[in-house]
Amino acid sequence: MTPELTALALAILWQAVQFTLMAVPANLELGPGKTTSARDRARLGGSLEDMLSEKTARLYRAMNNHFEGLILFTAAVVVVTLSGQGTAFTAACGWTYLAARVLYVPAYAFGWRPWRSFIWFVGFTATLLMVISTLV
């Protein structure tokens, strides 16, 4: 497996870890009656996220942010892999993305400002550089 695909596989597993980091406290805070419901705002009396503690809500947003980033990163890995243009640079970008996503979770959960945004930008930039490197 290429380094880029390995980083992607680990990023997918990291998403599962993030889900667990969010879901366990969410279930403890709200109970399974709310977390397993259809989550209709009218029935719950608001957004489920609004009912979470500040830290758990941050973990929820960090998890959703990774879903969004994972889409672009997956596309970048597909472009690199299918074009056969994997290099040490694209591998480094893949590992940089993964490291940034791992660091992003505590940065978001503990409100590290402005570091959370900087860490996000590092992962985003690594993803874009992977794609750009296949075009030049």
C-alpha positions in Angstrom: 0.0 0.0 0.0 1.3 3.5 -0.8 2.1 5.9 2.0 -0.8 8.1 0.9 -3.3 5.2 1.1 -1.9 4.3 4.5 -2.4 7.8 5.7 -6.0 7.7 4.3 -6.7 4.4 6.0 -5.5 5.8 9.3 -7.5 9.0 8.8 -10.6 6.9 8.4 -9.8 5.0 11.6 -9.2 8.3 13.3 -12.7 9.4 12.3 -14.0 6.4 14.2 -12.0 7.4 17.2 -13.3 10.9 17.0 -16.9 9.5 16.9 -16.2 7.6 20.0 -14.6 10.6 21.8 -17.8 12.5 21.1 -20.5 9.8 21.4 -19.5 8.5 24.8 -19.8 11.8 26.7 -22.8 12.8 24.6 -24.7 9.6 25.7 -23.6 10.2 29.3 -24.8 13.8 29.2 -28.1 13.4 27.3 -29.0 9.7 27.7 -29.7 7.3 24.9 -33.4 8.4 24.7 -32.2 11.6 23.0 -29.1 10.4 21.2 -30.9 7.4 19.6 -34.0 9.5 18.6 -34.7 11.0 15.2 -33.3 14.2 16.7 -36.2 16.4 15.5 -35.6 19.9 16.9 -39.2 20.5 17.7 -39.5 17.3 19.7 -36.2 17.7 21.5 -36.8 21.4 22.2 -33.8 22.5 20.2 -30.6 21.2 18.5 -29.0 18.2 20.1 -25.7 19.9 19.8 -27.0 22.9 21.8 -27.8 20.5 24.7 -24.3 19.2 24.9 -21.7 20.5 27.3 -19.2 23.0 25.7 -16.4 20.4 25.4 -18.6 17.7 24.0 -20.2 20.1 21.5 -16.6 21.0 20.4 -15.8 17.3 19.9 -19.0 17.1 17.8 -17.9 20.0 15.6 -14.4 18.6 15.3 -15.8 15.3 14.2 -18.0 16.9 11.6 -15.0 19.1 10.4 -13.0 16.0 9.8 -15.8 14.4 7.7 -15.5 17.5 5.6 -11.7 17.5 5.4 -11.7 13.7 4.8 -13.7 14.2 1.6 -11.0 16.5 0.1 -8.1 14.3 1.4 -9.7 11.2 0.0 -10.0 12.9 -3.4 -6.3 14.1 -3.2 -5.2 10.5 -2.4 -7.2 9.1 -5.3 -5.7 11.7 -7.7 -2.1 10.9 -6.5 -2.7 7.2 -6.5 -4.5 6.8 -9.8 -2.1 9.1 -11.6 0.8 7.1 -10.3 2.4 10.3 -9.1 3.1 9.4 -5.5 6.4 10.9 -4.3 8.2 11.5 -1.0 6.5 14.9 -1.1 2.9 13.6 -1.5 3.6 11.0 1.2 4.8 13.8 3.5 1.7 15.7 2.7 -0.4 12.7 3.6 1.3 12.2 7.0 1.1 16.0 7.6 -2.7 15.9 7.0 -3.1 13.0 9.4 -0.9 14.6 12.1 -2.9 17.9 11.8 -6.2 16.0 12.1 -5.0 14.3 15.3 -3.8 17.5 16.8 -7.0 19.3 15.7 -9.2 17.4 18.2 -7.5 18.5 21.4 -7.0 21.9 19.9 -10.7 22.3 19.3 -11.8 20.5 22.5 -9.7 22.7 24.7 -10.2 25.9 22.7 -6.5 26.5 21.7 -6.7 29.8 19.9 -5.4 30.7 17.4 -3.7 27.3 17.2 -6.8 25.3 16.2 -7.2 27.4 13.1 -3.5 27.1 12.3 -3.6 23.3 12.7 -6.6 23.1 10.4 -4.9 25.3 7.8 -1.8 23.0 7.9 -4.0 19.9 7.1 -5.9 21.8 4.4 -2.7 23.1 2.8 -1.2 19.6 2.8 -4.2 18.3 1.0 -4.1 21.0 -1.6 -0.3 20.6 -2.1 -0.9 16.9 -2.9 -3.2 17.8 -5.7 -1.1 20.7 -7.0 2.0 18.5 -7.1 0.2 16.1 -9.6 -0.5 19.1 -11.9 3.0 20.5 -12.1 
